[in-house]
């Protein structure tokens, strides 16, 4: 793990120690060839349109996940940043997200079979609540499961 600056230190030197500008980031393929780098390592000094740590930017509503694990945005500029600046559709990342989607789908199928019917809203909320907040250690790619659970909850009465 390393510290990422949403607004780069090069372009925004006055923001380099502003806590609202600092993000926790994975190593992102540090030391790997450029085409295998992702996240902050790939981003370098380029700027991003939206700050994932700023609640006002509503990142969760700006991204979507495909069944193959691809991440995308309906905002064309942000979609380009996800793909070209952050390289978030690197195959290994897509595979990891697809595994999380597969696991949450398996959970849902298992729950439906176990209770012999529709999974109640409270169970979806409980599963989501396990994956949000800072009460404990979060699993890798938990935001993918949260996104799927939120999609299901939005369709429920």
Residue, then its C-alpha position, 0 to 999 in steps of 0.5 A: x500500500x502507498x499514499x496517492x495524491x488525488x491532485x498530483x504533488x507536481x501540479x498542486x504542491x500546496x495540496x500535497x499534505x492536505x488530508x482531503x487530497x490523500x488516498x490509500x492506494x495499492x502498489x499498482x504494479x510498481x516496478x512492472x512494465x507500463x502496460x501492467x501498471x494500474x491505479x496510482x502507479x499508472x496515473x503518475x502526475x495526471x489528474x482525475x476528474x473525480x475524487x473517490x474519497x470525496x463523498x460529494x463526488x459520489x463515485x459509487x454512482x459513477x461506475x458500473x461493473x460488467x459480468x466479465x469484471x470490466x469497470x466502466x462509467x457512463x461519463x465518457x471522460x471518466x470512463x477514459x480515465x478508468x481505462x487509460x489513466x488508471x488502467x483498471x481494466x487490466x485483465x488481472x483486475x477484471x478477473x478479480x472483480x468477476x470472481x467477486x461478482x460470481x461469489x455474490x451471485x452464488x450467495x444469492x442463489x444459495x440464499x434463494x434455495x435455502x429459504x425456498x423463495x425470494x431473498x428478503x431485503x434485510x438479507x441484502x442489507x446485511x450482506x451490504x453492511x458487512x462490506x461497507x464502513x470502517x468497522x473492520x477489515x474490508x475484503x479486496x474488491x468489496x466495492x464490486x459486491x456492494x455495487x451489485x447489492x445496491x443494484x438489487x436493493x434499488x429494485x426491491x420495494 
